[in-house]
Amino acid sequence: MKRTSATALATAPPPHEAHGHQTLSAYIQARFDEFSRSQKDVAQYIVDHLDEVAFQTAEELARRANTSSSTVVRFSQALGFEGFPELQGSAREEYRRRYERGATAPGGKAAAIVEPLFSLDQSAFETAIAADHVNVEETARKASRSDIEATIEAIAAADKVLIAGTDQMAFFASYLRHLLMLLDLRAEIVASPSQEALSRLGRIDEGTLVIGLSAGRPHPLVVRAMKLARHRKAKTVAITDATLSEVAKLATIRLYYSSNSPAYVRSHTALLSMIQGLAYGVYAKDSDQYADRIKAFRLK
């Protein structure tokens, strides 16, 4: 009898048994395409937020991944663990190893001790601010200079920039459009499946740069925009907090931002910082020309 994918998933051995000392993150990424849609949400969150998963409950993880605690448990079992506590133990082990590597600078020297922003007895406000501070720093450290420069070049050279972002991403799409229009660049947004937005998608051509914004599971409209851009040979950039995002897979250039948060919503501080940094990068390419343009705009 042919084994179903669900059966294969349920009987898979955990990472430390399947591939020697393979990390949990690497094991999940290797098997990502086998998971169901809801399991992929859990997988993405674990890979990109390992430090949180190492200390969260199954209920907290489910809430952050926009799924149910039963899905988290089934996902753990699909990886070969008895339940979530065993998966969490593997996450803690990987997190501990990362921390130990990070505590030592190149050459075996101890890394400099950085004074924490707040005292140990942080208030809820201070905890959220501290998380944002870490998000911006992590995003900056992981950013590829070549990818950033390629994005800036693509924005500056494009005949038109189309920014796709729905729901909470619609604000950031609108803000990026505002920043680019200050530089006299042609920019449009697709934030909802309205007739006007769909007509903008229909005008994508080789001279268009399509930028897709997503947090967690991407909206189908954003995925559609990226697929259409790919079909019409337009350049594409994905700005996302999930390294395994479908939007990232469809993009030519991928930019990742960290969105860890102790709150009930994801943090978008690093996303805002990245958007402003990209706009400033375009401005810096010809600051004299753009300075005159912005000065004229302010005098209106």
C-alpha positions in Angstrom: 0.0 0.0 0.0 1.3 3.4 -0.9 2.2 5.6 2.0 0.5 9.0 2.1 2.5 12.2 2.8 0.7 12.5 6.2 1.8 9.1 7.2 5.4 9.8 6.1 5.4 13.0 8.1 4.0 11.4 11.2 6.7 8.7 11.2 9.7 10.8 10.4 12.5 10.7 13.0 13.5 13.9 14.8 16.5 15.9 13.4 19.1 14.6 15.8 18.2 11.0 14.8 17.6 11.6 11.1 20.7 13.5 10.2 23.2 13.2 13.0 23.5 16.6 14.7 21.5 18.6 12.2 19.8 21.6 13.7 16.1 21.9 14.1 16.0 24.9 11.7 17.9 23.1 9.0 15.7 20.0 9.3 12.5 22.1 9.0 13.8 24.0 6.0 14.8 20.7 4.3 11.3 19.3 4.6 9.4 22.5 4.2 7.6 21.6 1.0 6.1 18.5 2.6 4.1 20.4 5.2 0.5 21.5 4.9 -0.4 25.2 4.7 -1.0 25.6 8.4 2.1 23.6 9.2 4.1 25.9 7.0 3.0 28.8 9.1 4.4 27.1 12.2 7.6 26.1 10.3 8.2 29.7 9.1 7.8 31.1 12.6 10.1 28.6 14.2 12.9 29.1 11.7 12.7 32.9 11.9 11.9 33.3 15.6 13.9 30.5 17.3 14.8 32.5 20.3 11.1 33.0 21.1 10.0 29.4 20.3 12.7 28.2 22.8 10.7 29.7 25.7 7.1 30.0 24.5 4.2 27.7 25.3 2.5 25.8 22.4 -0.5 28.2 22.8 1.8 31.3 22.5 3.5 29.8 19.4 0.1 29.0 17.8 -1.1 32.6 18.4 2.1 34.1 16.8 1.9 31.7 13.8 -1.9 32.4 13.4 -2.9 28.8 13.9 -4.1 26.5 16.6 -2.2 24.8 19.4 -3.3 21.4 18.1 -1.6 22.2 14.8 1.6 23.0 16.7 1.4 19.6 18.4 0.7 17.8 15.2 3.6 19.6 13.5 5.9 18.5 16.4 4.8 14.9 15.9 5.2 15.2 12.1 8.9 16.0 12.7 9.2 12.9 14.8 8.9 14.4 18.3 6.5 13.0 20.9 5.0 16.4 21.3 5.8 20.1 21.6 8.0 19.9 24.7 10.5 17.7 22.8 10.5 20.1 19.8 11.0 23.0 22.2 13.9 21.2 23.8 15.6 20.9 20.4 14.9 24.6 19.8 16.6 25.5 23.1 19.6 23.4 22.3 20.0 25.1 18.9 19.5 28.5 20.5 22.1 27.7 23.2 24.7 26.7 20.6 24.0 30.0 18.7 24.4 32.0 21.9 27.7 30.2 22.7 29.1 30.9 19.2 27.9 34.6 19.4 29.6 35.0 22.8 33.0 34.5 21.2 34.4 37.0 18.8 36.6 35.9 15.8 40.0 34.7 16.9 38.6 33.1 20.1 38.5 36.4 21.9 35.5 37.2 24.2 33.0 39.5 22.7 32.5 42.9 24.3 29.7 43.0 26.9 26.9 45.4 25.8 25.0 47.2 28.6 21.3 46.3 28.4 18.8 49.0 27.5 16.7 48.5 30.6 17.0 46.8 34.0 15.9 43.2 34.5 12.6 44.2 35.9 11.4 45.7 32.7 7.9 47.1 32.3 5.7 45.9 29.3 6.6 49.1 27.5 10.3 48.7 28.1 10.2 45.0 27.0 8.6 46.0 23.7 11.1 48.8 23.1 14.0 46.5 23.8 12.6 43.9 21.4 12.4 46.6 18.7 16.0 47.6 19.4 17.1 44.0 18.8 15.0 43.7 15.7 16.6 46.7 14.0 20.1 45.5 15.0 19.4 41.9 13.8 18.0 43.2 10.5 21.0 45.4 9.9 23.4 42.5 10.6 21.7 40.1 8.3 21.1 42.5 5.4 23.2 41.8 2.4 24.9 44.9 1.1 24.7 43.6 -2.5 21.0 43.0 -2.2 20.4 46.4 -0.7 22.4 48.1 -3.4 20.7 46.1 -6.1 17.3 47.2 -4.7 18.3 50.8 -4.7 19.6 50.6 -8.2 16.4 48.9 -9.4 14.2 51.6 -7.7 16.2 54.4 -9.3 16.2 52.8 -12.8 12.6 51.7 -12.9 10.1 53.4 -15.2 7.5 52.7 -12.5 7.6 51.1 -9.1 4.5 49.0 -8.1 4.3 48.3 -4.3 2.0 45.4 -3.3 1.0 45.2 0.4 -2.4 44.4 1.9 -3.9 44.7 5.4 -1.2 45.9 7.9 1.3 46.0 5.0 -0.8 48.6 3.2 0.4 51.4 5.4 4.0 50.6 4.7 3.3 50.3 1.0 1.7 53.7 1.1 4.6 55.2 3.0 7.2 53.8 0.6 5.2 55.3 -2.2 5.1 58.7 -0.5 8.9 58.6 0.0 9.5 57.7 -3.6 7.1 60.4 -4.9 9.0 63.0 -2.9 12.0 62.1 -5.2 9.7 62.5 -8.2 9.7 58.8 -8.9 6.6 57.2 -10.4 5.2 54.8 -7.8 1.8 53.1 -7.3 0.4 50.7 -4.7 -1.8 47.7 -4.8 -3.4 47.3 -1.3 -6.8 45.6 -2.1 -8.4 43.6 -4.8 -10.3 46.6 -6.1 -10.9 47.1 -9.8 -8.4 50.0 -9.9 -5.7 47.9 -8.1 -6.3 45.0 -10.5 -5.9 47.3 -13.5 -2.5 48.4 -12.1 -1.5 44.8 -12.0 -2.6 44.5 -15.6 -0.1 47.3 -16.6 3.0 45.6 -15.3 5.7 45.4 -17.9 9.4 44.9 -18.2 10.1 48.5 -17.1 8.1 48.0 -13.9 9.7 47.1 -10.5 7.3 45.2 -8.3 8.0 45.3 -4.6 6.0 42.8 -2.5 5.6 43.4 1.3 4.5 40.6 3.6 4.5 39.6 7.2 4.0 35.9 7.9 1.7 34.2 5.4 1.6 36.5 2.3 -1.8 37.7 1.0 -2.9 36.0 -2.2 -3.0 39.4 -4.0 0.7 40.0 -3.2 1.6 36.5 -4.5 -0.4 37.2 -7.6 1.4 40.4 -8.2 4.8 38.7 -7.9 3.8 35.8 -10.2 2.4 38.2 -12.8 5.6 40.3 -12.6 7.7 37.2 -13.1 5.6 36.1 -16.1 6.1 39.5 -17.7 9.8 39.6 -16.9 9.6 42.6 -14.5 12.1 42.9 -11.8 10.9 41.9 -8.3 11.9 42.6 -4.7 10.4 40.8 -1.7 10.6 42.5 1.7 9.4 40.0 4.3 9.9 38.7 7.8 9.7 35.1 6.8 12.7 33.6 5.0 10.6 30.7 3.7 7.8 33.0 2.4 6.2 32.3 -1.0 6.7 35.9 -1.9 10.5 35.6 -1.3 10.7 32.5 -3.5 9.1 34.5 -6.4 11.4 37.5 -6.0 14.6 38.3 -7.8 15.9 40.2 -4.7 15.0 39.2 -1.2 15.2 41.5 1.9 14.5 40.1 5.3 13.5 42.0 8.4 13.1 40.8 12.0 9.7 41.1 13.6 10.1 39.5 17.0 7.8 41.0 19.6 6.6 40.2 23.1 3.3 41.8 22.2 0.2 40.4 20.6 1.2 41.7 17.2 4.4 41.4 15.1 6.9 44.3 15.3 7.3 46.3 12.2 9.9 48.8 13.5 12.7 47.2 11.5 10.5 47.2 8.3 10.0 50.9 8.7 13.7 51.4 9.2 14.5 49.4 6.1 12.0 51.3 3.9 13.4 54.6 5.0 16.9 53.3 4.5 16.1 52.3 0.9 14.5 55.7 0.1 17.6 57.5 1.5 19.8 55.2 -0.5 18.0 56.4 -3.7 18.3 60.0 -2.5 22.0 59.7 -1.9 22.6 58.6 -5.5 22.0 62.1 -6.6 21.4 64.2 -3.5 21.8 67.6 -5.2 19.0 66.9 -7.7 16.7 65.4 -5.1 17.4 68.1 -2.6 16.1 70.7 -5.0 13.0 68.6 -5.7 12.3 68.2 -2.0 12.9 71.9 -1.3 10.4 72.8 -4.0 7.9 70.4 -2.6 8.2 71.9 0.9 7.6 75.4 -0.4 4.3 74.5 -2.0 
